[in-house]
Amino acid sequence: MNNKRSGIYIFLISVFAMIALIIIVTTIFLNNNTTTASEFLDKDFPQGYKITSPEIPNYLEFAGEKIPTENFEVFERMDREFISNTYYHSATILALKRATRWFPVIEPILKKNNIPDDFKYLCVAESNMENVVSPAGATGFWQFMKEAGEKYDLEINSLVDERYDVWKSTEAACKYLKDSYEMFGSWSLAAASYNMGQDGVTLQMERQKAKDYFNLVINSETSRFVARIVALKYILQNPAAYGYDIRDDEKYNPIEYYEIKLDSSVSDFPDYAKSLGINYFILKMYNPWLRDNYLTNNSKQVYMIKLPTKGSIEIIKD
């Protein structure tokens, strides 16, 4: 019996000794391999990359109107959008690349209609210069809903949807903004109305007895909207200041095209495209407002079809 107890004691002592040895070895290893936070900070992150808060210019303005950043809420609203758009790398890089293609189209239309040039950045905020469709059905570069598009003279049906035509939809956007400016007397409010509607802005101004966009208690999306436009303006005007290094040869070239008149029905656009020496894909790329592969045009309405200038695009052979 005593021999059994002695064996158990020896076994337990061996187990405790092994555990103690493991603890001692582990402690020594950790002490030799632990990097403190301060030691880590002393080392350069790969490629010297640092995440910083982007600098906001001391004076901000939109369409000639000063942004009142002396108010800390307005400053923080702007700060949020500068941060979001500086670090939304993929979208901002695409905006920089697309701007060289589409700003030369948009700018003269704004100028002709006496709309401040800053409104080209509204187009960036709305769609990033892409013919997209929102979950609510807003469509094209300028994100027109069907009712608003038709109000401002865009043809919208199953065969033709001019919200996809950058030239015509920009003209329509100018008409909308003119009306808004006449209603509110402020370009900031005109921009806000583009997001929440003219009736929505009017209602909130009346309910809150406020006349300035920055004094309105409004939904988060519209509250951020003008700030987003302003942030995009300053980032796209001076991309290097926000860490972007996009070479000119990496930016997208303007589209070279000429136009022909179409005043008849077309039974098959793929055949029509072939008769013009292109294919259906290119016809649709230059005329995305054509929404089907045929066109019924019994009224002989005149449409202008854009076609690529010879040699400006490589046509892929089938």
Salt bridges, closest charged atoms under 4 A:
GLU61 OE2 - LYS233 NZ 3.00
GLU70 OE1 - LYS66 NZ 2.82
GLU73 OE1 - ARG77 NH2 2.84
GLU81 OE2 - ARG224 NE 2.50
GLU81 OE1 - ARG228 NE 3.55
GLU107 OE2 - LYS120 NZ 2.56
ASP117 OD2 - LYS120 NZ 2.82
ASP118 OD2 - LYS233 NZ 2.92
GLU130 OE1 - ARG98 NH1 3.75
GLU150 OE2 - LYS146 NZ 2.71
ASP153 OD2 - LYS175 NZ 2.88
ASP161 OD2 - ARG163 NH2 2.81
GLU162 OE2 - LYS168 NZ 2.86
GLU171 OE2 - LYS112 NZ 2.42
ASP248 OD1 - LYS251 NZ 3.49
ASP249 OD1 - ARG247 NE 2.93
GLU250 OE2 - ARG247 NH1 3.33
GLU259 OE2 - LYS306 NZ 2.99
